[in-house]
Amino acid sequence: MKKCTIGLFSKIIAFLVFAGFFVPLMGISFYFAFLYPQTPHEERLIFLAGIFMCGGLVAFAIYRTFYLGLIWAEYDMEKVIFHYSRKEEYRFQWEEIPGSQVQVERAGGGYVFYIQGNGRQRKIPLNRLSKGYKDFEKTLELAGVLHRIGVKTMEEFRRDAERVFEQFQMYREAHPGSTPPKPEGNCVICPDCQGKGLHLKKLPLLKVDVGKVCKTCGGSGYLPK
């Protein structure tokens, strides 16, 4: 089975946060709590609390990473297995997503799966920083999950843009210089052509405008968010 796991970049950032902030903070708290004799009693208690707080976070991070394991997903064209840890997993057929036990929503550059089980909710985020994400998203598309949650694929967006552009071409002949109508879905005006869909250039001798289709948006004038 294929896998989609937390990416190396996310792991490095998390490591740097703990190694560069929580571990040094725990060391400083330990120094002022036990080794620095001039620390007032009231402040010593604060530093003791800092040791427990930072030490607890570091200990949990080590426990989660090396004992329980991080979140990942295994999948093929028939089913998907969400691993919340090495001891906790949830199996679903693609046809069951979304359903009563699992919901999914688009979040930023990826998807978040909300799984109901044993009276609690587990959150499984997978995004563009995850290793194997592109193939995972392609499987979501082929399995019909994206269609069922109302997320348009890039190919569907291109088809909509082409249809709108064809309609606008006929409108442009009667109304030169107009901006293309906005296609369905979340989108923004193309920054390269400013929504025109074309890059117009006036020939100096003939004094006519020559248009070249914008490669960034494919002539639609808009880009998906």
Disulfide bonds with the S-S distance in Angstrom:
none
